[in-house]
Amino acid sequence: MTRLHSATCAIFLLVSAFAFGTASIADDYDQRLAIANDYAAMAAADMDIDALIDQMWKPMVQGFTSSGKTVTDAQIAKLRSVYHDNFAEPLLGLMANQGPVMAEIYTLNELKALHAFYLTPDGRAVMSKMPQLLEKQQPEIMSLIMSNMGPIMQAMQEIFQ
């Protein structure tokens, strides 16, 4: 009888701990979501989306020109237009709606700190300079990817035969 009683108590304690832990997480989630949504809306509003999108297509043009192909200003304008027409609105939407994802990943204290930092001039400067950071690193990233693509593709073929 004591084993049954002990097992029943243990199950009750586990279920209670889970229920209270889940309630606490759910309560905390609403706070995290509110802060994350506010941060995401501010970040999306301040992001230079045009500069961000330019970093998506510029490396391709650089690749064409470095391989000896001539690229005209009209071609660049068309390519830029294609990228902006296809990515500007969806990217802004993704950024503005990232609150739920952030609320799942970050703790309440982390979100409060991120939000507080973003409200400072330094925090806003960091976000506004993200496209510049990408622009500086993009050539190195592309070079790294391209230099490793052959061995990676060969390894993938061997793995998935």
Backbone as CSV, one residue per row, in Angstrom:
resi,resn,N_x,N_y,N_z,CA_x,CA_y,CA_z,C_x,C_y,C_z
1,MET,0.811,-1.182,0.000,0.000,0.000,0.000,0.863,1.259,0.000
2,THR,2.006,1.238,0.701,2.869,2.404,0.746,3.496,2.684,-0.604
3,ARG,3.776,1.634,-1.375,4.314,1.858,-2.730,3.282,2.562,-3.590
4,LEU,2.047,2.139,-3.518,0.977,2.765,-4.283,0.796,4.211,-3.836
5,HIS,0.845,4.417,-2.533,0.715,5.778,-1.998,1.891,6.654,-2.449
6,SER,3.096,6.115,-2.404,4.285,6.867,-2.831,4.223,7.181,-4.319
7,ALA,3.803,6.204,-5.103,3.695,6.424,-6.546,2.638,7.470,-6.856
8,THR,1.515,7.396,-6.158,0.446,8.377,-6.363,0.934,9.772,-6.005
9,CYS,1.647,9.908,-4.902,2.189,11.211,-4.485,3.199,11.730,-5.503
10,ALA,4.046,10.845,-5.989,5.052,11.260,-6.964,4.392,11.754,-8.245
11,ILE,3.379,11.017,-8.713,2.664,11.434,-9.925,1.979,12.772,-9.693
12,PHE,1.338,12.920,-8.521,0.666,14.186,-8.201,1.665,15.348,-8.192
13,LEU,2.835,15.139,-7.603,3.855,16.191,-7.557,4.355,16.546,-8.954
14,LEU,4.581,15.535,-9.793,5.037,15.795,-11.151,3.991,16.559,-11.958
15,VAL,2.735,16.129,-11.863,1.664,16.799,-12.595,1.495,18.225,-12.089
16,SER,1.546,18.413,-10.785,1.411,19.758,-10.207,2.553,20.658,-10.645
17,ALA,3.762,20.132,-10.598,4.917,20.933,-11.009,4.796,21.323,-12.471
18,PHE,4.377,20.394,-13.306,4.209,20.694,-14.722,3.115,21.735,-14.934
19,ALA,1.990,21.570,-14.251,0.869,22.500,-14.414,1.250,23.901,-13.957
20,PHE,1.900,24.000,-12.801,2.293,25.328,-12.315,3.382,25.926,-13.189
21,GLY,4.309,25.090,-13.638,5.363,25.580,-14.528,4.798,26.069,-15.842
22,THR,3.832,25.362,-16.396,3.204,25.760,-17.644,2.435,27.054,-17.473
23,ALA,1.723,27.209,-16.361,0.975,28.446,-16.114,1.928,29.620,-16.006
24,SER,3.042,29.420,-15.337,4.025,30.497,-15.198,4.600,30.883,-16.554
25,ILE,4.904,29.891,-17.363,5.440,30.160,-18.697,4.411,30.896,-19.540
26,ALA,3.147,30.484,-19.445,2.096,31.138,-20.225,1.924,32.586,-19.800
27,ASP,1.937,32.851,-18.490,1.824,34.229,-18.005,3.005,35.064,-18.486
28,ASP,4.172,34.507,-18.392,5.397,35.171,-18.817,5.370,35.408,-20.329
29,TYR,4.792,34.477,-21.063,4.760,34.588,-22.521,4.030,35.851,-22.967
30,ASP,2.935,36.182,-22.343,2.193,37.383,-22.726,3.045,38.635,-22.550
31,GLN,3.798,38.688,-21.474,4.695,39.829,-21.255,5.809,39.845,-22.291
32,ARG,6.387,38.674,-22.530,7.466,38.586,-23.517,6.960,38.975,-24.896
33,LEU,5.773,38.519,-25.246,5.209,38.815,-26.554,4.963,40.311,-26.721
34,ALA,4.449,40.967,-25.695,4.182,42.407,-25.784,5.481,43.186,-26.019
35,ILE,6.508,42.847,-25.291,7.801,43.539,-25.453,8.413,43.207,-26.811
36,ALA,8.359,41.942,-27.203,8.931,41.515,-28.484,8.197,42.177,-29.647
37,ASN,6.889,42.252,-29.577,6.119,42.904,-30.648,6.477,44.384,-30.760
38,ASP,6.632,45.049,-29.634,7.000,46.461,-29.652,8.386,46.643,-30.263
39,TYR,9.334,45.818,-29.824,10.692,45.886,-30.370,10.677,45.618,-31.879
40,ALA,9.966,44.584,-32.309,9.939,44.218,-33.724,9.343,45.337,-34.570
41,ALA,8.306,45.966,-34.081,7.692,47.072,-34.832,8.661,48.243,-34.964
42,MET,9.360,48.576,-33.883,10.335,49.676,-33.943,11.487,49.336,-34.878
43,ALA,11.985,48.120,-34.776,13.119,47.708,-35.606,12.739,47.714,-37.082
44,ALA,11.554,47.233,-37.407,11.112,47.221,-38.800,10.948,48.639,-39.322
45,ALA,10.433,49.531,-38.488,10.229,50.918,-38.912,11.556,51.628,-39.157
46,ASP,12.573,51.270,-38.380,13.871,51.936,-38.502,14.817,51.279,-39.499
47,MET,14.505,50.070,-39.935,15.405,49.348,-40.840,15.404,50.007,-42.220
48,ASP,16.593,50.187,-42.759,16.730,50.679,-44.126,16.571,49.480,-45.055
49,ILE,15.338,49.164,-45.366,15.034,47.952,-46.129,15.637,47.992,-47.525
50,ASP,15.725,49.181,-48.116,16.327,49.287,-49.444,17.795,48.879,-49.412
51,ALA,18.518,49.347,-48.408,19.935,48.984,-48.282,20.093,47.496,-48.004
52,LEU,19.202,46.946,-47.193,19.254,45.517,-46.890,19.036,44.682,-48.155
53,ILE,18.048,45.051,-48.943,17.762,44.309,-50.172,18.883,44.483,-51.188
54,ASP,19.474,45.668,-51.240,20.596,45.875,-52.162,21.726,44.884,-51.888
55,GLN,21.889,44.489,-50.633,22.952,43.543,-50.294,22.639,42.131,-50.772
56,MET,21.412,41.915,-51.189,21.040,40.600,-51.710,21.448,40.435,-53.174
57,TRP,21.363,41.504,-53.957,21.636,41.372,-55.395,23.003,41.912,-55.809
58,LYS,23.584,42.826,-55.066,24.869,43.407,-55.455,25.990,42.380,-55.619
59,PRO,26.098,41.381,-54.745,27.164,40.392,-54.947,27.059,39.651,-56.277
60,MET,25.834,39.451,-56.760,25.681,38.781,-58.053,26.229,39.650,-59.180
61,VAL,25.946,40.941,-59.122,26.458,41.862,-60.140,27.983,41.898,-60.063
62,GLN,28.517,41.925,-58.844,29.971,41.910,-58.689,30.562,40.626,-59.265
63,GLY,29.851,39.520,-59.092,30.302,38.250,-59.661,30.319,38.280,-61.174
64,PHE,29.277,38.857,-61.761,29.231,38.983,-63.223,30.382,39.834,-63.732
65,THR,30.580,40.997,-63.123,31.631,41.912,-63.603,33.024,41.340,-63.365
66,SER,33.205,40.636,-62.256,34.540,40.067,-61.997,34.856,38.914,-62.940
67,SER,33.831,38.307,-63.535,34.083,37.235,-64.503,34.200,37.774,-65.924
68,GLY,34.209,39.114,-66.045,34.439,39.728,-67.351,33.190,40.126,-68.107
69,LYS,32.038,39.903,-67.559,30.799,40.277,-68.242,30.522,41.765,-68.022
70,THR,29.939,42.371,-69.021,29.573,43.780,-68.926,28.151,43.874,-68.387
71,VAL,27.981,44.716,-67.395,26.671,44.935,-66.801,26.351,46.419,-66.949
72,THR,25.232,46.705,-67.569,24.865,48.105,-67.813,24.080,48.674,-66.639
73,ASP,24.015,49.992,-66.591,23.224,50.655,-65.558,21.748,50.274,-65.676
74,ALA,21.273,50.113,-66.893,19.872,49.724,-67.097,19.609,48.320,-66.538
75,GLN,20.551,47.400,-66.742,20.400,46.048,-66.198,20.404,46.077,-64.672
76,ILE,21.294,46.875,-64.109,21.361,47.008,-62.649,20.044,47.573,-62.125
77,ALA,19.518,48.587,-62.779,18.252,49.196,-62.354,17.117,48.173,-62.420
78,LYS,17.084,47.364,-63.472,16.044,46.338,-63.600,16.173,45.284,-62.505
79,LEU,17.405,44.839,-62.266,17.635,43.825,-61.232,17.252,44.359,-59.854
80,ARG,17.645,45.590,-59.586,17.291,46.217,-58.307,15.781,46.283,-58.156
81,SER,15.097,46.662,-59.214,13.639,46.758,-59.186,13.002,45.393,-58.928
82,VAL,13.509,44.354,-59.588,12.980,43.006,-59.393,13.127,42.591,-57.926
83,TYR,14.295,42.807,-57.362,14.534,42.425,-55.966,13.648,43.225,-55.010
84,HIS,13.583,44.521,-55.227,12.777,45.348,-54.324,11.291,45.033,-54.459
85,ASP,10.836,44.811,-55.679,9.427,44.478,-55.881,9.053,43.161,-55.206
86,ASN,9.992,42.228,-55.181,9.697,40.904,-54.630,10.004,40.740,-53.149
87,PHE,10.892,41.574,-52.600,11.334,41.349,-51.222,10.979,42.447,-50.223
88,ALA,10.759,43.671,-50.652,10.570,44.769,-49.694,9.390,44.513,-48.757
89,GLU,8.232,44.321,-49.310,7.047,44.132,-48.465,7.125,42.856,-47.628
90,PRO,7.497,41.715,-48.219,7.581,40.499,-47.397,8.627,40.597,-46.278
91,LEU,9.778,41.197,-46.562,10.795,41.319,-45.514,10.333,42.227,-44.384
92,LEU,9.713,43.342,-44.729,9.184,44.224,-43.684,8.125,43.492,-42.863
93,GLY,7.299,42.707,-43.525,6.297,41.923,-42.810,6.917,40.904,-41.881
94,LEU,7.950,40.214,-42.364,8.652,39.239,-41.519,9.260,39.907,-40.301
95,MET,9.893,41.041,-40.522,10.519,41.746,-39.405,9.478,42.236,-38.410
96,ALA,8.409,42.826,-38.906,7.381,43.377,-38.025,6.656,42.283,-37.252
97,ASN,6.598,41.081,-37.820,5.857,39.989,-37.184,6.746,38.962,-36.492
98,GLN,7.973,39.325,-36.191,8.859,38.368,-35.546,8.679,38.314,-34.036
99,GLY,7.762,39.102,-33.495,7.513,39.109,-32.054,7.236,37.744,-31.462
100,PRO,6.321,36.953,-32.031,6.063,35.628,-31.455,7.294,34.720,-31.441
101,VAL,8.109,34.798,-32.469,9.325,33.980,-32.504,10.294,34.444,-31.410
102,MET,10.448,35.753,-31.286,11.323,36.284,-30.251,10.814,35.913,-28.856
103,ALA,9.487,35.949,-28.663,8.902,35.615,-27.363,9.142,34.148,-27.007
104,GLU,9.254,33.294,-28.006,9.551,31.879,-27.757,11.018,31.667,-27.404
105,ILE,11.890,32.449,-28.003,13.329,32.228,-27.864,13.921,32.928,-26.645
106,TYR,13.567,34.183,-26.460,14.192,34.999,-25.429,13.412,34.984,-24.124
107,THR,14.150,35.154,-23.026,13.512,35.286,-21.725,12.965,36.704,-21.579
108,LEU,12.156,36.892,-20.556,11.600,38.209,-20.294,12.714,39.217,-20.028
109,ASN,13.705,38.834,-19.243,14.815,39.750,-18.944,15.626,40.081,-20.194
110,GLU,15.835,39.101,-21.059,16.567,39.356,-22.300,15.804,40.326,-23.197
111,LEU,14.508,40.129,-23.296,13.697,41.027,-24.122,13.655,42.438,-23.543
112,LYS,13.557,42.541,-22.223,13.574,43.865,-21.590,14.897,44.573,-21.874
113,ALA,15.998,43.831,-21.777,17.317,44.420,-22.033,17.459,44.830,-23.494
114,LEU,17.015,43.981,-24.407,17.083,44.295,-25.831,16.243,45.522,-26.150
115,HIS,15.055,45.567,-25.618,14.140,46.695,-25.835,14.744,47.979,-25.277
116,ALA,15.275,47.905,-24.063,15.887,49.094,-23.440,17.089,49.564,-24.255
117,PHE,17.912,48.627,-24.720,19.068,48.993,-25.535,18.620,49.656,-26.830
118,TYR,17.585,49.097,-27.447,17.118,49.642,-28.715,16.588,51.064,-28.562
119,LEU,16.082,51.408,-27.406,15.552,52.757,-27.176,16.659,53.798,-27.018
120,THR,17.904,53.358,-26.857,19.020,54.296,-26.728,19.511,54.694,-28.120
121,PRO,20.194,55.824,-28.227,20.787,56.200,-29.521,21.745,55.131,-30.056
122,ASP,22.531,54.527,-29.171,23.451,53.475,-29.610,22.693,52.263,-30.145
123,GLY,21.625,51.899,-29.486,20.832,50.760,-29.931,20.226,50.987,-31.303
124,ARG,19.708,52.181,-31.510,19.131,52.502,-32.818,20.221,52.550,-33.885
125,ALA,21.395,53.064,-33.524,22.501,53.128,-34.480,22.936,51.732,-34.907
126,VAL,22.975,50.810,-33.953,23.358,49.435,-34.277,22.413,48.853,-35.323
127,MET,21.112,49.030,-35.112,20.139,48.472,-36.053,20.227,49.159,-37.409
128,SER,20.391,50.464,-37.413,20.424,51.172,-38.695,21.681,50.849,-39.496
129,LYS,22.725,50.368,-38.823,23.975,50.039,-39.516,24.065,48.573,-39.942
130,MET,23.032,47.785,-39.667,23.042,46.373,-40.072,23.287,46.194,-41.569
131,PRO,22.628,46.949,-42.442,22.908,46.772,-43.874,24.374,47.058,-44.226
132,GLN,24.990,48.010,-43.555,26.408,48.299,-43.810,27.271,47.122,-43.382
133,LEU,26.932,46.510,-42.258,27.666,45.342,-41.787,27.553,44.212,-42.807
134,LEU,26.334,43.989,-43.292,26.135,42.953,-44.313,26.916,43.251,-45.576
135,GLU,26.917,44.523,-45.984,27.646,44.918,-47.195,29.130,44.615,-47.062
136,LYS,29.693,44.885,-45.900,31.128,44.645,-45.691,31.452,43.147,-45.638
137,GLN,30.542,42.355,-45.077,30.833,40.935,-44.908,30.375,40.075,-46.076
138,GLN,29.449,40.556,-46.868,28.876,39.758,-47.946,29.923,39.191,-48.909
139,PRO,30.891,39.986,-49.373,31.885,39.402,-50.292,32.657,38.236,-49.666
140,GLU,33.018,38.351,-48.395,33.740,37.273,-47.725,32.857,36.042,-47.557
141,ILE,31.601,36.277,-47.223,30.666,35.162,-47.058,30.480,34.439,-48.385
142,MET,30.269,35.201,-49.457,30.085,34.591,-50.777,31.333,33.828,-51.204
143,SER,32.493,34.395,-50.952,33.742,33.725,-51.296,33.874,32.416,-50.520
144,LEU,33.551,32.453,-49.252,33.615,31.250,-48.420,32.668,30.178,-48.949
145,ILE,31.458,30.573,-49.272,30.468,29.625,-49.789,30.937,29.038,-51.113
146,MET,31.353,29.900,-52.019,31.761,29.432,-53.344,32.993,28.535,-53.275
147,SER,33.957,28.859,-52.425,35.177,28.057,-52.351,34.922,26.685,-51.734
148,ASN,33.841,26.548,-50.993,33.541,25.264,-50.357,32.412,24.497,-51.039
149,MET,31.787,25.076,-52.028,30.619,24.446,-52.641,30.958,23.121,-53.323
150,GLY,32.081,23.049,-54.011,32.466,21.798,-54.684,32.597,20.642,-53.714
151,PRO,33.434,20.776,-52.692,33.568,19.668,-51.727,32.256,19.360,-50.991
152,ILE,31.470,20.376,-50.704,30.199,20.149,-50.012,29.239,19.378,-50.899
153,MET,29.137,19.779,-52.161,28.245,19.073,-53.085,28.690,17.623,-53.269
154,GLN,29.993,17.394,-53.356,30.505,16.031,-53.494,30.164,15.216,-52.248
155,ALA,30.355,15.798,-51.082,30.030,15.098,-49.834,28.530,14.813,-49.747
156,MET,27.705,15.751,-50.171,26.258,15.543,-50.150,25.863,14.380,-51.058
157,GLN,26.477,14.306,-52.229,26.172,13.214,-53.158,26.554,11.874,-52.535
158,GLU,27.706,11.847,-51.841,28.130,10.609,-51.200,27.199,10.247,-50.040
159,ILE,26.788,11.221,-49.285,25.921,10.977,-48.119,24.545,10.495,-48.552
160,PHE,23.999,11.089,-49.599,22.622,10.802,-49.978,22.486,9.852,-51.170
161,GLN,23.494,9.057,-51.416,23.426,8.085,-52.532,22.377,7.049,-52.275
